[in-house]
């Protein structure tokens, strides 16, 4: 399932009000697996019905072999950093890279 065309404002996780842009931003910030993405954004940690879409957004944002380091072979729309002039929900200050999960 490709979800790239979804606008950044589209809410993916309704339990925690996490939009696609927040997930894309977290992937660009270093989240490379579903656990890190869940810890960073809380997406997928509620009822779990968004898990497939969250995983697809993660896969689309990671560099593919032979793409020269370009995520998903292309650019995702929008920055996902700021929505409506405010910080994206769920972004917090939790780092993705080198996250230790206990």
N, CA, C and O atoms as a GROMACS GRO file, in nm:
protein
  408
    1UNK      N    1   0.085  -0.117   0.000
    1UNK     CA    2   0.000   0.000   0.000
    1UNK      C    3   0.089   0.124   0.000
    1UNK      O    4   0.167   0.143   0.094
    2UNK      N    5   0.080   0.206  -0.101
    2UNK     CA    6   0.155   0.331  -0.107
    2UNK      C    7   0.072   0.442  -0.045
    2UNK      O    8  -0.046   0.457  -0.077
    3UNK      N    9   0.134   0.519   0.044
    3UNK     CA   10   0.060   0.629   0.109
    3UNK      C   11   0.128   0.763   0.087
    3UNK      O   12   0.088   0.862   0.148
    4UNK      N   13   0.229   0.769   0.002
    4UNK     CA   14   0.303   0.892  -0.024
    4UNK      C   15   0.218   1.014  -0.056
    4UNK      O   16   0.248   1.122  -0.007
    5UNK      N   17   0.111   1.000  -0.136
    5UNK     CA   18   0.032   1.118  -0.172
    5UNK      C   19  -0.048   1.179  -0.058
    5UNK      O   20  -0.106   1.286  -0.074
    6UNK      N   21  -0.053   1.114   0.057
    6UNK     CA   22  -0.128   1.170   0.170
    6UNK      C   23  -0.068   1.304   0.212
    6UNK      O   24   0.053   1.315   0.229
    7UNK      N   25  -0.153   1.406   0.229
    7UNK     CA   26  -0.101   1.535   0.280
    7UNK      C   27  -0.046   1.517   0.421
    7UNK      O   28  -0.092   1.431   0.496
    8UNK      N   29   0.052   1.599   0.456
    8UNK     CA   30   0.111   1.592   0.589
    8UNK      C   31   0.010   1.613   0.700
    8UNK      O   32   0.030   1.564   0.812
    9UNK      N   33  -0.099   1.683   0.672
    9UNK     CA   34  -0.199   1.713   0.774
    9UNK      C   35  -0.293   1.596   0.802
    9UNK      O   36  -0.368   1.599   0.900
   10UNK      N   37  -0.290   1.493   0.718
   10UNK     CA   38  -0.379   1.378   0.734
   10UNK      C   39  -0.345   1.303   0.862
   10UNK      O   40  -0.232   1.259   0.880
   11UNK      N   41  -0.443   1.290   0.951
   11UNK     CA   42  -0.421   1.218   1.077
   11UNK      C   43  -0.414   1.069   1.047
   11UNK      O   44  -0.507   1.011   0.991
   12UNK      N   45  -0.304   1.008   1.086
   12UNK     CA   46  -0.282   0.865   1.065
   12UNK      C   47  -0.322   0.788   1.190
   12UNK      O   48  -0.391   0.686   1.181
   13UNK      N   49  -0.278   0.835   1.306
   13UNK     CA   50  -0.311   0.771   1.434
   13UNK      C   51  -0.415   0.857   1.504
   13UNK      O   52  -0.385   0.965   1.556
   14UNK      N   53  -0.537   0.808   1.506
   14UNK     CA   54  -0.645   0.884   1.568
   14UNK      C   55  -0.642   0.874   1.721
   14UNK      O   56  -0.691   0.964   1.789
   15UNK      N   57  -0.585   0.770   1.775
   15UNK     CA   58  -0.576   0.756   1.921
   15UNK      C   59  -0.491   0.868   1.982
   15UNK      O   60  -0.522   0.919   2.089
   16UNK      N   61  -0.383   0.906   1.910
   16UNK     CA   62  -0.291   1.006   1.962
   16UNK      C   63  -0.281   1.130   1.873
   16UNK      O   64  -0.193   1.214   1.893
   17UNK      N   65  -0.372   1.142   1.775
   17UNK     CA   66  -0.379   1.258   1.688
   17UNK      C   67  -0.246   1.288   1.620
   17UNK      O   68  -0.196   1.400   1.625
   18UNK      N   69  -0.188   1.185   1.557
   18UNK     CA   70  -0.057   1.199   1.492
   18UNK      C   71  -0.077   1.206   1.341
   18UNK      O   72  -0.125   1.110   1.280
   19UNK      N   73  -0.041   1.320   1.279
   19UNK     CA   74  -0.056   1.333   1.134
   19UNK      C   75   0.063   1.271   1.058
   19UNK      O   76   0.168   1.244   1.116
   20UNK      N   77   0.043   1.250   0.929
   20UNK     CA   78   0.145   1.192   0.843
   20UNK      C   79   0.273   1.273   0.846
   20UNK      O   80   0.382   1.216   0.843
   21UNK      N   81   0.263   1.405   0.850
   21UNK     CA   82   0.381   1.491   0.852
   21UNK      C   83   0.470   1.468   0.972
   21UNK      O   84   0.592   1.475   0.962
   22UNK      N   85   0.410   1.441   1.086
   22UNK     CA   86   0.488   1.412   1.207
   22UNK      C   87   0.565   1.282   1.190
   22UNK      O   88   0.681   1.273   1.230
   23UNK      N   89   0.501   1.182   1.130
   23UNK     CA   90   0.569   1.055   1.107
   23UNK      C   91   0.683   1.072   1.006
   23UNK      O   92   0.792   1.019   1.026
   24UNK      N   93   0.657   1.145   0.899
   24UNK     CA   94   0.762   1.168   0.799
   24UNK      C   95   0.880   1.243   0.860
   24UNK      O   96   0.996   1.211   0.833
   25UNK      N   97   0.851   1.343   0.942
   25UNK     CA   98   0.956   1.420   1.007
   25UNK      C   99   1.039   1.331   1.100
   25UNK      O  100   1.162   1.342   1.104
   26UNK      N  101   0.974   1.243   1.174
   26UNK     CA  102   1.045   1.152   1.265
   26UNK      C  103   1.136   1.058   1.188
   26UNK      O  104   1.247   1.028   1.233
   27UNK      N  105   1.091   1.011   1.073
   27UNK     CA  106   1.175   0.923   0.991
   27UNK      C  107   1.296   1.000   0.941
   27UNK      O  108   1.408   0.949   0.944
   28UNK      N  109   1.275   1.123   0.895
   28UNK     CA  110   1.388   1.205   0.849
   28UNK      C  111   1.483   1.237   0.964
   28UNK      O  112   1.602   1.260   0.940
   29UNK      N  113   1.433   1.238   1.088
   29UNK     CA  114   1.515   1.269   1.205
   29UNK      C  115   1.590   1.148   1.259
   29UNK      O  116   1.666   1.161   1.355
   30UNK      N  117   1.570   1.032   1.199
   30UNK     CA  118   1.648   0.916   1.241
   30UNK      C  119   1.571   0.793   1.284
   30UNK      O  120   1.633   0.691   1.314
   31UNK      N  121   1.439   0.797   1.290
   31UNK     CA  122   1.363   0.677   1.325
   31UNK      C  123   1.373   0.579   1.209
   31UNK      O  124   1.332   0.611   1.097
   32UNK      N  125   1.426   0.461   1.235
   32UNK     CA  126   1.447   0.365   1.127
   32UNK      C  127   1.372   0.234   1.148
   32UNK      O  128   1.385   0.142   1.067
   33UNK      N  129   1.294   0.225   1.255
   33UNK     CA  130   1.215   0.104   1.277
   33UNK      C  131   1.085   0.141   1.348
   33UNK      O  132   1.075   0.249   1.407
   34UNK      N  133   0.985   0.053   1.342
   34UNK     CA  134   0.854   0.085   1.400
   34UNK      C  135   0.860   0.117   1.550
   34UNK      O  136   0.784   0.201   1.598
   35UNK      N  137   0.947   0.051   1.623
   35UNK     CA  138   0.956   0.076   1.767
   35UNK      C  139   1.005   0.217   1.795
   35UNK      O  140   0.948   0.287   1.879
   36UNK      N  141   1.109   0.260   1.725
   36UNK     CA  142   1.160   0.397   1.743
   36UNK      C  143   1.055   0.499   1.703
   36UNK      O  144   1.038   0.601   1.771
   37UNK      N  145   0.984   0.474   1.594
   37UNK     CA  146   0.880   0.565   1.547
   37UNK      C  147   0.767   0.573   1.649
   37UNK      O  148   0.714   0.681   1.674
   38UNK      N  149   0.730   0.460   1.707
   38UNK     CA  150   0.624   0.455   1.808
   38UNK      C  151   0.666   0.533   1.934
   38UNK      O  152   0.585   0.607   1.990
   39UNK      N  153   0.791   0.516   1.976
   39UNK     CA  154   0.840   0.588   2.094
   39UNK      C  155   0.846   0.738   2.069
   39UNK      O  156   0.815   0.817   2.158
   40UNK      N  157   0.885   0.776   1.949
   40UNK     CA  158   0.900   0.919   1.915
   40UNK      C  159   0.764   0.988   1.902
   40UNK      O  160   0.747   1.100   1.951
   41UNK      N  161   0.668   0.922   1.835
   41UNK     CA  162   0.542   0.990   1.800
   41UNK      C  163   0.420   0.937   1.874
   41UNK      O  164   0.316   1.004   1.877
   42UNK      N  165   0.428   0.821   1.933
   42UNK     CA  166   0.319   0.748   1.997
   42UNK      C  167   0.225   0.684   1.895
   42UNK      O  168   0.133   0.612   1.935
   43UNK      N  169   0.246   0.707   1.766
   43UNK     CA  170   0.161   0.647   1.663
   43UNK      C  171   0.172   0.495   1.668
   43UNK      O  172   0.283   0.441   1.670
   44UNK      N  173   0.060   0.428   1.670
   44UNK     CA  174   0.058   0.283   1.673
   44UNK      C  175   0.060   0.224   1.812
   44UNK      O  176   0.057   0.102   1.828
   45UNK      N  177   0.066   0.310   1.915
   45UNK     CA  178   0.072   0.258   2.052
   45UNK      C  179  -0.064   0.256   2.120
   45UNK      O  180  -0.074   0.220   2.237
   46UNK      N  181  -0.168   0.293   2.048
   46UNK     CA  182  -0.304   0.289   2.103
   46UNK      C  183  -0.371   0.160   2.061
   46UNK      O  184  -0.332   0.051   2.104
   47UNK      N  185  -0.473   0.172   1.977
   47UNK     CA  186  -0.549   0.054   1.934
   47UNK      C  187  -0.475  -0.030   1.831
   47UNK      O  188  -0.504  -0.149   1.816
   48UNK      N  189  -0.379   0.030   1.760
   48UNK     CA  190  -0.299  -0.043   1.663
   48UNK      C  191  -0.356  -0.048   1.522
   48UNK      O  192  -0.295  -0.107   1.433
   49UNK      N  193  -0.473   0.012   1.500
   49UNK     CA  194  -0.535   0.004   1.367
   49UNK      C  195  -0.455   0.080   1.261
   49UNK      O  196  -0.476   0.058   1.142
   50UNK      N  197  -0.366   0.169   1.301
   50UNK     CA  198  -0.287   0.247   1.206
   50UNK      C  199  -0.151   0.184   1.177
   50UNK      O  200  -0.074   0.238   1.097
   51UNK      N  201  -0.121   0.071   1.238
   51UNK     CA  202   0.013   0.012   1.230
   51UNK      C  203   0.059  -0.012   1.087
   51UNK      O  204   0.176   0.013   1.055
   52UNK      N  205  -0.029  -0.058   0.999
   52UNK     CA  206   0.011  -0.085   0.861
   52UNK      C  207   0.047   0.045   0.789
   52UNK      O  208   0.146   0.049   0.716
   53UNK      N  209  -0.032   0.150   0.809
   53UNK     CA  210  -0.004   0.278   0.745
   53UNK      C  211   0.123   0.339   0.802
   53UNK      O  212   0.203   0.395   0.726
   54UNK      N  213   0.143   0.330   0.932
   54UNK     CA  214   0.265   0.380   0.996
   54UNK      C  215   0.387   0.307   0.937
   54UNK      O  216   0.487   0.371   0.904
   55UNK      N  217   0.379   0.175   0.923
   55UNK     CA  218   0.489   0.097   0.868
   55UNK      C  219   0.516   0.136   0.722
   55UNK      O  220   0.631   0.143   0.680
   56UNK      N  221   0.411   0.162   0.647
   56UNK     CA  222   0.427   0.202   0.507
   56UNK      C  223   0.494   0.338   0.497
   56UNK      O  224   0.582   0.357   0.414
   57UNK      N  225   0.453   0.434   0.581
   57UNK     CA  226   0.518   0.566   0.581
   57UNK      C  227   0.664   0.553   0.621
   57UNK      O  228   0.750   0.622   0.565
   58UNK      N  229   0.693   0.466   0.715
   58UNK     CA  230   0.832   0.443   0.755
   58UNK      C  231   0.911   0.388   0.636
   58UNK      O  232   1.020   0.439   0.606
   59UNK      N  233   0.858   0.287   0.570
   59UNK     CA  234   0.928   0.227   0.455
   59UNK      C  235   0.949   0.329   0.343
   59UNK      O  236   1.055   0.331   0.280
   60UNK      N  237   0.850   0.414   0.319
   60UNK     CA  238   0.862   0.513   0.213
   60UNK      C  239   0.965   0.620   0.247
   60UNK      O  240   1.022   0.682   0.156
   61UNK      N  241   0.991   0.643   0.374
   61UNK     CA  242   1.086   0.746   0.415
   61UNK      C  243   1.229   0.699   0.428
   61UNK      O  244   1.320   0.781   0.437
   62UNK      N  245   1.250   0.568   0.429
   62UNK     CA  246   1.386   0.514   0.443
   62UNK      C  247   1.452   0.505   0.306
   62UNK      O  248   1.386   0.477   0.206
   63UNK      N  249   1.583   0.530   0.301
   63UNK     CA  250   1.653   0.517   0.172
   63UNK      C  251   1.643   0.374   0.119
   63UNK      O  252   1.651   0.278   0.195
   64UNK      N  253   1.625   0.362  -0.010
   64UNK     CA  254   1.620   0.231  -0.073
   64UNK      C  255   1.755   0.201  -0.138
   64UNK      O  256   1.823   0.293  -0.182
   65UNK      N  257   1.793   0.074  -0.143
   65UNK     CA  258   1.920   0.039  -0.205
   65UNK      C  259   1.926   0.092  -0.348
   65UNK      O  260   1.831   0.076  -0.425
   66UNK      N  261   2.036   0.155  -0.382
   66UNK     CA  262   2.054   0.206  -0.517
   66UNK      C  263   1.989   0.340  -0.542
   66UNK      O  264   1.989   0.388  -0.655
   67UNK      N  265   1.931   0.404  -0.438
   67UNK     CA  266   1.862   0.532  -0.458
   67UNK      C  267   1.953   0.650  -0.428
   67UNK      O  268   1.910   0.765  -0.436
   68UNK      N  269   2.078   0.623  -0.393
   68UNK     CA  270   2.169   0.731  -0.360
   68UNK      C  271   2.134   0.798  -0.229
   68UNK      O  272   2.164   0.916  -0.210
   69UNK      N  273   2.068   0.724  -0.138
   69UNK     CA  274   2.031   0.779  -0.008
   69UNK      C  275   1.902   0.858  -0.008
   69UNK      O  276   1.867   0.919   0.093
   70UNK      N  277   1.831   0.858  -0.121
   70UNK     CA  278   1.704   0.930  -0.127
   70UNK      C  279   1.595   0.842  -0.070
   70UNK      O  280   1.575   0.731  -0.119
   71UNK      N  281   1.524   0.889   0.033
   71UNK     CA  282   1.418   0.808   0.094
   71UNK      C  283   1.313   0.766  -0.007
   71UNK      O  284   1.263   0.849  -0.084
   72UNK      N  285   1.281   0.638  -0.007
   72UNK     CA  286   1.175   0.587  -0.092
   72UNK      C  287   1.197   0.612  -0.240
   72UNK      O  288   1.106   0.593  -0.320
   73UNK      N  289   1.316   0.655  -0.276
   73UNK     CA  290   1.345   0.682  -0.415
   73UNK      C  291   1.296   0.819  -0.460
   73UNK      O  292   1.305   0.851  -0.578
   74UNK      N  293   1.246   0.902  -0.369
   74UNK     CA  294   1.196   1.034  -0.405
   74UNK      C  295   1.169   1.117  -0.282
   74UNK      O  296   1.196   1.073  -0.170
   75UNK      N  297   1.117   1.234  -0.302
   75UNK     CA  298   1.089   1.326  -0.192
   75UNK      C  299   0.946   1.308  -0.143
   75UNK      O  300   0.855   1.285  -0.223
   76UNK      N  301   0.923   1.319  -0.012
   76UNK     CA  302   0.788   1.320   0.040
   76UNK      C  303   0.739   1.465   0.040
   76UNK      O  304   0.818   1.557   0.056
   77UNK      N  305   0.608   1.485   0.023
   77UNK     CA  306   0.556   1.621   0.016
   77UNK      C  307   0.562   1.690   0.151
   77UNK      O  308   0.536   1.628   0.254
   78UNK      N  309   0.595   1.819   0.150
   78UNK     CA  310   0.591   1.899   0.273
   78UNK      C  311   0.700   1.863   0.371
   78UNK      O  312   0.764   1.758   0.359
   79UNK      N  313   0.722   1.950   0.467
   79UNK     CA  314   0.828   1.927   0.564
   79UNK      C  315   0.782   1.845   0.682
   79UNK      O  316   0.860   1.768   0.738
   80UNK      N  317   0.655   1.859   0.722
   80UNK     CA  318   0.604   1.786   0.836
   80UNK      C  319   0.653   1.840   0.968
   80UNK      O  320   0.615   1.788   1.074
   81UNK      N  321   0.737   1.943   0.966
   81UNK     CA  322   0.792   1.996   1.089
   81UNK      C  323   0.690   2.079   1.166
   81UNK      O  324   0.676   2.065   1.288
   82UNK      N  325   0.617   2.164   1.096
   82UNK     CA  326   0.521   2.252   1.160
   82UNK      C  327   0.389   2.245   1.086
   82UNK      O  328   0.385   2.254   0.964
   83UNK      N  329   0.281   2.227   1.159
   83UNK     CA  330   0.148   2.225   1.101
   83UNK      C  331   0.067   2.337   1.161
   83UNK      O  332   0.060   2.352   1.283
   84UNK      N  333   0.005   2.417   1.077
   84UNK     CA  334  -0.081   2.527   1.122
   84UNK      C  335  -0.008   2.622   1.218
   84UNK      O  336  -0.070   2.674   1.310
   85UNK      N  337   0.122   2.644   1.198
   85UNK     CA  338   0.197   2.738   1.279
   85UNK      C  339   0.231   2.689   1.418
   85UNK      O  340   0.273   2.768   1.503
   86UNK      N  341   0.212   2.560   1.444
   86UNK     CA  342   0.246   2.507   1.577
   86UNK      C  343   0.324   2.377   1.560
   86UNK      O  344   0.326   2.319   1.451
   87UNK      N  345   0.387   2.334   1.667
   87UNK     CA  346   0.464   2.210   1.661
   87UNK      C  347   0.369   2.093   1.635
   87UNK      O  348   0.257   2.091   1.685
   88UNK      N  349   0.415   1.999   1.556
   88UNK     CA  350   0.335   1.882   1.525
   88UNK      C  351   0.306   1.802   1.651
   88UNK      O  352   0.393   1.789   1.737
   89UNK      N  353   0.182   1.747   1.663
   89UNK     CA  354   0.150   1.665   1.780
   89UNK      C  355   0.242   1.544   1.786
   89UNK      O  356   0.279   1.487   1.684
   90UNK      N  357   0.278   1.506   1.906
   90UNK     CA  358   0.357   1.386   1.927
   90UNK      C  359   0.505   1.401   1.898
   90UNK      O  360   0.580   1.305   1.916
   91UNK      N  361   0.550   1.518   1.854
   91UNK     CA  362   0.690   1.530   1.817
   91UNK      C  363   0.781   1.541   1.938
   91UNK      O  364   0.889   1.481   1.939
   92UNK      N  365   0.741   1.614   2.038
   92UNK     CA  366   0.819   1.624   2.161
   92UNK      C  367   0.966   1.648   2.136
   92UNK      O  368   1.003   1.700   2.030
   93UNK      N  369   1.050   1.612   2.230
   93UNK     CA  370   1.194   1.626   2.215
   93UNK      C  371   1.263   1.492   2.225
   93UNK      O  372   1.382   1.486   2.255
   94UNK      N  373   1.189   1.385   2.202
   94UNK     CA  374   1.248   1.252   2.214
   94UNK      C  375   1.324   1.219   2.087
   94UNK      O  376   1.267   1.223   1.978
   95UNK      N  377   1.455   1.186   2.098
   95UNK     CA  378   1.533   1.154   1.980
   95UNK      C  379   1.500   1.016   1.926
   95UNK      O  380   1.455   0.929   2.001
   96UNK      N  381   1.523   0.995   1.798
   96UNK     CA  382   1.505   0.863   1.738
   96UNK      C  383   1.638   0.791   1.727
   96UNK      O  384   1.649   0.674   1.762
   97UNK      N  385   1.738   0.861   1.679
   97UNK     CA  386   1.867   0.798   1.657
   97UNK      C  387   1.926   0.752   1.789
   97UNK      O  388   1.925   0.825   1.888
   98UNK      N  389   1.978   0.631   1.789
   98UNK     CA  390   2.044   0.572   1.906
   98UNK      C  391   1.955   0.566   2.029
   98UNK      O  392   2.004   0.576   2.141
   99UNK      N  393   1.824   0.550   2.009
   99UNK     CA  394   1.730   0.539   2.119
   99UNK      C  395   1.750   0.406   2.189
   99UNK      O  396   1.760   0.302   2.124
  100UNK      N  397   1.754   0.407   2.319
  100UNK     CA  398   1.764   0.285   2.398
  100UNK      C  399   1.624   0.252   2.448
  100UNK      O  400   1.562   0.333   2.516
  101UNK      N  401   1.576   0.134   2.414
  101UNK     CA  402   1.441   0.092   2.454
  101UNK      C  403   1.454  -0.010   2.566
  101UNK      O  404   1.528  -0.107   2.555
  102UNK      N  405   1.382   0.014   2.674
  102UNK     CA  406   1.388  -0.077   2.789
  102UNK      C  407   1.255  -0.144   2.810
  102UNK      O  408   1.240  -0.224   2.902
   0.00000   0.00000   0.00000
